[in-house]
């Protein structure tokens, strides 16, 4: 389906990627907390059955936090994720549902079991014996991890579709090269979040310091999986595409910075958890636990930014570019235009003094607005407003060569010139009049640049290096 079959929503100075990113980071954090919370609940209920003091009392307190934070807020952000995604990336989410609808259905069944088991424990848990409580919480924990299992396969498929590319086999796409490292890494993160939240909750309990310290020592055992996170991270880096690895490790300053933030925050949490809490048996106050959780949220946010950015220039590797145009459609749009069949008019077309600028705004909406605004976040005016006219034309025409994590420009020379003129007009302060630029010599030069760039994305950097070796 042509990308122009879907309406494009405008979020003002916030680019569409920031909107879905903000909702997604919060939801991922809460979802992983819910999974880790299940680990904590099941483990502590097992301790309660063995007669550990205050274990059952902790469960009743912790579960209230889990319900309030995870069930309520997590469910709200989950709905917000679907609502935002279908506005920001309808073609991407449509393809994911088309390919994995039965797997989505299984995941929703797991989520349903998780919610039912959780609310049953909330409603009847106080009256149940320890054995029944353990079975109910184990059901909750298994169902929540099952939800992660199924969603992880779909999300990791976006970056490493693997053998699915050749034949479209659902299971080949689901059990893709990054499935296991990403699943195990998320499980370790979930366990860490559950343990840190448990430590914070222990500090709210009305028991003496020695009893709190004893409980903290027990629940902190769920921090042990953090020790495997560096190895899982290296495994993940080894199986992702070479160019994605290059963006993360220096090719993109922003992604390298966020990778360093995620790794640094995780290292701080891991060092304190493994050395201070588990080895030295330090007492952890509520303030310290809250600070560790805040660091964990920062690490999650930075890690999700890197995961999303590593797919560039795609949203689904080799299948769909970040602007919802497929690689096969670029050549057709180079010939016919990218907005020729767009049924959605510009709402602010009257503000542009020429049809050429209207065309430029139309092209930006279809091809650029997923990752850019005009003068807000990642604004085109800030990026290219200081370039000369020929610099603008050349860099737009050779977009995938200008920045290799950009998709190729999908349109003819007239659309390149329209976008260049739009950026120049906006950079000049959007005056009431603006000359039309339609010099045949200029358009011919743009077409040569388009032909030189081709319709394929930039090659992976290691491959490009091998090509130039004698």
C-alpha positions as CSV (number, residue, x, y, z in Angstrom):
1,X,0.0,0.0,0.0
2,X,1.3,3.4,-0.9
3,X,2.4,5.5,2.1
4,X,0.2,8.3,1.0
5,X,-2.8,6.1,1.7
6,X,-2.4,7.0,5.3
7,X,-3.0,10.4,6.9
8,X,0.0,12.1,8.5
9,X,-0.5,13.7,11.9
10,X,1.4,16.9,12.8
11,X,2.7,17.2,16.4
12,X,4.0,20.7,16.0
13,X,7.6,21.3,17.2
14,X,7.8,17.7,18.4
15,X,8.8,15.3,15.7
16,X,6.7,12.2,15.4
17,X,9.6,10.0,16.5
18,X,9.9,11.9,19.7
19,X,6.2,11.4,20.5
20,X,6.2,7.6,20.0
21,X,9.6,7.4,21.8
22,X,8.4,9.2,24.9
23,X,5.3,7.0,25.2
24,X,7.3,3.9,24.4
25,X,10.1,4.4,26.9
26,X,7.6,4.9,29.7
27,X,5.6,1.8,28.7
28,X,8.7,-0.4,28.3
29,X,10.0,0.6,31.7
30,X,6.6,-0.1,33.3
31,X,6.2,-3.4,31.4
32,X,9.7,-4.6,32.5
33,X,8.9,-3.6,36.1
34,X,5.7,-5.7,35.9
35,X,7.7,-8.7,34.8
36,X,10.4,-8.2,37.4
37,X,7.7,-7.6,40.0
38,X,6.3,-11.1,39.1
39,X,9.7,-12.6,39.8
40,X,9.9,-10.8,43.1
41,X,6.4,-11.8,44.2
42,X,6.8,-15.5,43.3
43,X,10.2,-15.7,45.1
44,X,9.1,-13.9,48.2
45,X,5.9,-16.0,48.4
46,X,8.1,-19.1,48.2
47,X,10.1,-17.6,51.1
48,X,6.8,-17.0,53.0
49,X,5.9,-20.6,52.6
50,X,9.2,-21.5,54.2
51,X,8.4,-19.3,57.2
52,X,10.7,-16.3,56.5
53,X,9.6,-13.5,58.8
54,X,7.7,-10.5,57.3
55,X,7.7,-12.1,53.8
56,X,3.9,-12.3,53.6
57,X,3.6,-8.8,55.0
58,X,6.0,-7.5,52.3
59,X,3.9,-9.2,49.6
60,X,0.7,-7.4,50.5
61,X,2.6,-4.1,50.5
62,X,4.6,-4.6,47.3
63,X,1.6,-5.9,45.4
64,X,-0.3,-2.7,46.0
65,X,2.5,-0.7,44.4
66,X,2.6,-3.2,41.5
67,X,-1.1,-2.8,40.8
68,X,-1.0,1.0,41.0
69,X,2.1,1.5,39.0
70,X,2.2,-1.4,36.6
71,X,-1.4,-2.5,36.1
72,X,-3.0,0.9,36.0
73,X,-0.3,3.1,34.5
74,X,1.1,0.3,32.4
75,X,-2.3,-0.5,30.9
76,X,-2.8,3.2,30.1
77,X,0.6,3.6,28.4
78,X,-0.1,0.4,26.5
79,X,-3.2,1.8,25.0
80,X,-1.4,5.1,24.4
81,X,1.3,3.1,22.5
82,X,-1.2,1.6,20.1
83,X,-3.0,4.9,19.6
84,X,0.3,6.8,19.0
85,X,1.8,4.1,16.8
86,X,-1.2,4.0,14.4
87,X,-0.9,7.8,14.1
88,X,2.9,8.0,13.8
89,X,3.7,4.8,11.9
90,X,0.6,3.1,10.5
91,X,2.3,1.3,7.7
92,X,4.9,-0.2,10.1
93,X,2.4,-1.4,12.7
94,X,0.1,-2.6,9.9
95,X,2.9,-4.8,8.5
96,X,3.8,-6.1,12.0
97,X,0.2,-7.1,12.6
98,X,-0.2,-8.6,9.1
99,X,2.8,-10.8,9.6
100,X,2.4,-11.7,13.3
101,X,-1.3,-11.4,14.0
102,X,-1.5,-14.9,15.6
103,X,1.6,-14.2,17.7
104,X,0.0,-10.9,18.8
105,X,-3.1,-12.9,19.8
106,X,-1.0,-15.3,21.9
107,X,0.7,-12.3,23.6
108,X,-2.7,-10.7,24.4
109,X,-3.8,-14.0,25.9
110,X,-0.7,-14.0,28.1
111,X,-1.5,-10.4,29.1
112,X,-5.1,-11.4,29.9
113,X,-3.9,-14.2,32.1
114,X,-1.4,-11.9,33.8
115,X,-4.1,-9.3,34.6
116,X,-6.7,-11.9,35.8
117,X,-4.1,-13.6,38.0
118,X,-3.0,-10.3,39.4
119,X,-6.5,-9.1,40.3
120,X,-7.4,-12.4,41.7
121,X,-4.4,-12.2,44.1
122,X,-5.4,-8.6,45.0
123,X,-9.0,-9.7,45.7
124,X,-8.5,-13.1,47.3
125,X,-4.8,-13.4,48.2
126,X,-5.2,-12.5,51.9
127,X,-7.6,-15.4,52.4
128,X,-5.6,-18.0,50.5
129,X,-3.0,-20.5,52.0
130,X,0.6,-20.1,51.0
131,X,0.5,-22.9,48.5
132,X,-2.4,-21.4,46.6
133,X,-0.8,-18.0,46.7
134,X,2.4,-19.4,45.3
135,X,0.5,-21.0,42.4
136,X,-1.4,-17.8,41.6
137,X,1.7,-15.6,41.7
138,X,3.7,-18.2,39.6
139,X,0.9,-18.0,37.0
140,X,1.1,-14.2,37.0
141,X,4.9,-14.4,36.7
142,X,4.9,-17.0,33.8
143,X,2.2,-15.1,32.0
144,X,4.0,-11.7,32.3
145,X,7.2,-13.3,31.0
146,X,5.3,-15.0,28.2
147,X,4.0,-11.6,27.2
148,X,7.7,-10.4,27.0
149,X,8.7,-13.5,25.1
150,X,6.1,-13.0,22.3
151,X,6.6,-9.2,22.0
152,X,10.3,-9.5,22.0
153,X,10.3,-11.7,18.9
154,X,8.3,-9.1,16.9
155,X,10.3,-6.1,18.1
156,X,13.7,-7.8,17.4
157,X,12.4,-8.9,14.0
158,X,12.3,-5.2,13.0
159,X,16.1,-4.9,13.3
160,X,17.2,-8.5,12.3
161,X,14.5,-10.1,10.2
162,X,16.9,-12.9,9.3
163,X,15.7,-15.7,7.1
164,X,12.2,-14.2,7.0
165,X,13.5,-11.9,4.2
166,X,14.0,-14.8,1.8
167,X,10.8,-16.7,2.3
168,X,8.5,-14.8,4.7
169,X,8.4,-17.6,7.2
170,X,6.8,-16.3,10.4
171,X,8.9,-18.4,12.7
172,X,12.1,-17.6,10.9
173,X,11.3,-13.9,11.5
174,X,10.2,-14.5,15.1
175,X,13.3,-16.5,16.1
176,X,15.6,-14.0,14.4
177,X,19.3,-13.5,15.1
178,X,18.8,-11.0,17.9
179,X,15.8,-12.8,19.6
180,X,17.7,-14.6,22.3
181,X,20.2,-11.9,23.4
182,X,17.5,-9.3,23.5
183,X,15.1,-11.5,25.4
184,X,17.6,-12.5,28.0
185,X,18.8,-8.9,28.4
186,X,15.3,-7.7,28.9
187,X,14.7,-10.5,31.4
188,X,17.8,-9.4,33.4
189,X,16.6,-5.7,33.3
190,X,13.2,-6.8,34.5
191,X,14.7,-8.7,37.4
192,X,16.8,-5.7,38.3
193,X,13.9,-3.3,38.2
194,X,11.7,-5.6,40.3
195,X,14.5,-6.0,42.9
196,X,15.2,-2.3,43.1
197,X,11.5,-1.5,43.5
198,X,11.2,-4.2,46.2
199,X,14.1,-2.6,48.1
200,X,12.3,0.8,47.9
201,X,9.0,-0.8,49.2
202,X,10.8,-2.6,52.1
203,X,11.9,0.8,53.3
204,X,8.2,1.9,53.6
205,X,7.3,-1.0,55.9
206,X,6.7,-0.4,59.6
207,X,9.3,-2.9,60.8
208,X,12.6,-2.4,62.6
209,X,15.9,-1.7,60.7
210,X,17.3,-5.2,61.2
211,X,14.1,-6.8,59.8
212,X,14.2,-4.5,56.8
213,X,17.9,-5.3,56.2
214,X,17.1,-9.0,56.3
215,X,14.4,-8.6,53.7
216,X,16.6,-6.4,51.5
217,X,19.3,-9.0,51.6
218,X,16.8,-11.6,50.3
219,X,15.1,-9.7,47.5
220,X,18.5,-8.3,46.3
221,X,19.4,-11.8,45.2
222,X,17.3,-11.0,42.1
223,X,20.0,-8.4,41.2
224,X,22.4,-11.3,40.3
225,X,21.3,-11.5,36.6
226,X,22.8,-8.0,36.1
227,X,26.2,-9.8,36.0
228,X,25.3,-11.3,32.6
229,X,24.2,-8.0,31.0
230,X,27.6,-7.0,29.6
231,X,27.9,-10.4,27.9
232,X,24.4,-10.2,26.6
233,X,25.1,-6.7,25.3
234,X,28.2,-7.9,23.4
235,X,26.1,-10.8,22.0
236,X,23.5,-8.4,20.8
237,X,26.1,-6.1,19.1
238,X,27.6,-9.1,17.4
239,X,24.4,-10.2,15.6
240,X,23.0,-6.9,14.5
241,X,23.8,-5.6,11.0
242,X,27.3,-4.1,10.5
243,X,26.0,-0.6,9.6
244,X,23.8,-0.6,12.7
245,X,26.7,-1.5,14.8
246,X,28.7,1.3,13.2
247,X,26.0,3.9,14.0
248,X,26.0,2.9,17.6
249,X,29.8,2.8,18.1
250,X,30.7,6.1,16.5
251,X,28.9,6.6,13.2
252,X,26.2,8.6,14.9
253,X,27.2,10.9,17.8
254,X,23.8,10.9,19.3
255,X,23.5,7.1,19.4
256,X,27.0,6.7,20.6
257,X,26.3,9.1,23.4
258,X,23.1,7.4,24.4
259,X,24.8,4.0,24.3
260,X,27.4,5.4,26.7
261,X,24.7,6.8,29.0
262,X,22.9,3.4,29.0
263,X,26.1,1.5,29.7
264,X,27.3,4.0,32.3
265,X,24.1,4.0,34.2
266,X,23.9,0.2,34.1
267,X,27.5,-0.1,35.3
268,X,26.8,2.2,38.2
269,X,23.7,0.2,39.2
270,X,25.5,-3.1,38.7
271,X,28.6,-2.1,40.7
272,X,26.6,-0.9,43.7
273,X,24.2,-3.8,43.5
274,X,26.7,-6.6,43.1
275,X,29.5,-5.2,45.3
276,X,27.7,-3.0,47.8
277,X,24.4,-4.9,48.3
278,X,25.2,-8.5,47.6
279,X,28.8,-8.8,48.6
280,X,29.3,-6.2,51.3
281,X,25.7,-6.5,52.6
282,X,25.2,-2.8,52.9
283,X,21.9,-1.5,54.1
284,X,20.0,0.4,51.3
285,X,17.8,3.3,52.2
286,X,14.6,4.3,50.4
287,X,16.4,7.4,49.0
288,X,19.2,5.2,47.6
289,X,16.8,2.7,46.1
290,X,14.8,5.6,44.5
291,X,18.1,7.0,43.0
292,X,19.0,3.5,41.6
293,X,15.5,3.3,40.1
294,X,15.9,6.7,38.5
295,X,19.3,5.6,37.1
296,X,17.6,2.4,35.8
297,X,14.9,4.6,34.1
298,X,17.6,6.6,32.4
299,X,19.4,3.5,31.3
300,X,16.1,2.2,29.9
301,X,15.4,5.4,28.0
302,X,18.9,5.6,26.5
303,X,18.8,1.9,25.6
304,X,15.5,2.2,23.8
305,X,16.7,5.2,21.9
306,X,19.7,3.2,20.7
307,X,17.5,0.2,19.8
308,X,15.2,2.4,17.8
309,X,18.0,4.3,16.1
310,X,20.0,1.2,15.2
311,X,17.3,0.3,12.6
312,X,18.0,3.4,10.5
313,X,17.4,4.0,7.7
314,X,14.6,1.5,8.2
315,X,11.7,0.8,10.6
316,X,11.7,-2.8,9.4
317,X,15.1,-3.8,8.1
318,X,15.4,-4.1,4.3
319,X,11.6,-3.9,4.0
320,X,10.4,-0.4,5.1
321,X,12.3,2.8,5.3
322,X,11.8,5.2,8.3
323,X,9.5,7.3,6.2
324,X,7.2,4.3,5.4
325,X,8.4,4.0,1.8
326,X,9.6,0.6,0.7
327,X,12.9,0.2,-1.2
328,X,11.0,-1.0,-4.3
329,X,8.8,2.2,-4.3
330,X,11.7,4.6,-4.5
331,X,12.4,4.1,-8.2
332,X,8.7,4.5,-9.1
333,X,8.5,7.7,-7.0
334,X,11.6,9.0,-8.7
335,X,9.6,8.8,-11.9
336,X,6.1,9.6,-10.9
337,X,6.6,11.8,-7.8
338,X,6.2,10.9,-4.1
339,X,3.0,13.0,-3.5
340,X,1.2,12.5,-6.9
341,X,-1.5,10.2,-5.4
342,X,-1.6,11.7,-1.9
343,X,-5.3,12.4,-1.2
344,X,-4.7,14.5,1.9
345,X,-4.3,18.2,1.3
346,X,-2.1,20.5,3.4
347,X,-4.1,22.2,6.1
348,X,-1.8,25.3,6.0
349,X,-1.4,25.5,2.2
350,X,-2.5,29.1,2.2
351,X,0.6,30.3,4.1
352,X,2.9,29.4,1.2
353,X,3.2,32.1,-1.5
354,X,3.9,29.7,-4.4
355,X,2.7,26.3,-5.6
356,X,6.4,25.2,-5.5
357,X,6.6,25.8,-1.8
358,X,3.2,24.0,-1.3
359,X,4.8,21.0,-3.2
360,X,7.9,21.2,-1.0
361,X,5.8,21.2,2.2
362,X,3.8,18.2,0.8
363,X,7.0,16.3,0.1
364,X,8.4,17.1,3.5
365,X,5.2,15.8,5.1
366,X,5.4,12.5,3.3
367,X,9.2,11.9,3.2
368,X,10.7,13.8,6.1
369,X,8.2,14.4,8.9
370,X,8.8,11.0,10.6
371,X,12.2,12.2,11.8
372,X,12.2,16.0,11.2
373,X,10.2,19.1,11.7
374,X,10.7,22.4,9.9
375,X,12.1,24.5,12.7
376,X,11.4,22.4,15.9
377,X,13.0,19.2,17.0
378,X,15.6,18.0,14.5
379,X,14.5,20.9,12.3
380,X,15.3,21.1,8.6
381,X,15.9,24.8,8.9
382,X,18.5,24.3,11.6
383,X,20.2,21.5,9.7
384,X,20.2,23.0,6.2
385,X,19.2,26.7,6.5
386,X,22.8,27.9,6.3
387,X,23.7,25.9,3.2
388,X,24.1,27.5,-0.2
389,X,21.3,26.6,-2.8
390,X,23.5,24.1,-4.5
391,X,24.5,22.5,-1.2
392,X,20.8,22.1,-0.4
393,X,20.1,20.5,-3.7
394,X,23.1,18.2,-3.7
395,X,22.6,17.0,-0.1
396,X,18.9,16.3,-0.6
397,X,19.4,14.6,-4.0
398,X,22.1,12.4,-2.5
399,X,20.4,12.0,0.9
400,X,21.6,8.5,1.7
401,X,25.2,9.7,0.9
402,X,24.8,12.9,2.9
403,X,24.0,10.8,6.0
404,X,24.0,7.0,5.5
405,X,21.3,6.4,8.1
406,X,18.9,8.4,5.9
407,X,16.7,6.7,3.2
408,X,17.2,7.7,-0.4
409,X,15.2,10.7,-1.6
410,X,12.0,9.2,-3.3
411,X,11.1,11.8,-5.9
412,X,12.1,13.6,-9.1
413,X,14.3,16.7,-9.5
414,X,11.3,19.0,-9.2
415,X,10.5,17.7,-5.7
416,X,14.1,18.1,-4.6
417,X,14.1,21.7,-5.8
418,X,10.7,22.3,-4.1
419,X,12.1,21.1,-0.7
420,X,15.3,23.1,-1.2
421,X,13.3,26.2,-1.9
422,X,11.0,25.5,1.1
423,X,14.0,25.3,3.5
424,X,15.5,28.5,2.1
425,X,12.1,30.3,2.4
426,X,11.6,29.2,6.0
427,X,15.2,30.1,6.8
428,X,14.6,33.6,5.3
429,X,11.7,34.1,7.7
430,X,8.8,33.0,5.5
431,X,8.4,36.3,3.5
432,X,5.2,37.1,1.7
433,X,6.8,36.7,-1.8
434,X,9.3,34.2,-3.1
435,X,10.6,33.6,-6.6
436,X,9.8,30.3,-8.3
437,X,12.9,28.3,-9.2
438,X,12.5,26.2,-12.4
439,X,15.7,26.7,-14.3
440,X,16.0,23.7,-16.6
441,X,19.8,23.6,-16.1
442,X,19.4,23.4,-12.4
443,X,16.8,20.6,-12.6
444,X,19.0,18.7,-15.0
445,X,21.9,18.9,-12.5
446,X,19.7,17.7,-9.7
447,X,18.6,14.8,-11.9
448,X,22.2,13.9,-12.5
449,X,22.8,13.9,-8.7
450,X,19.8,11.7,-8.2
451,X,21.0,9.2,-10.8
452,X,24.5,9.2,-9.2
453,X,23.0,8.5,-5.8
454,X,20.7,5.7,-7.1
455,X,17.6,4.4,-5.4
456,X,19.3,2.0,-2.9
457,X,20.3,2.9,0.7
458,X,24.0,3.5,1.4
459,X,26.0,0.3,1.6
460,X,27.1,-1.1,5.0
461,X,30.3,0.6,6.0
462,X,32.5,-2.5,6.3
463,X,31.4,-3.6,2.9
464,X,32.1,-0.2,1.4
465,X,35.7,-0.4,2.9
466,X,36.3,-3.8,1.3
467,X,35.2,-2.5,-2.1
468,X,37.9,0.2,-2.2
469,X,40.8,-2.1,-1.2
470,X,43.3,-2.9,-4.0
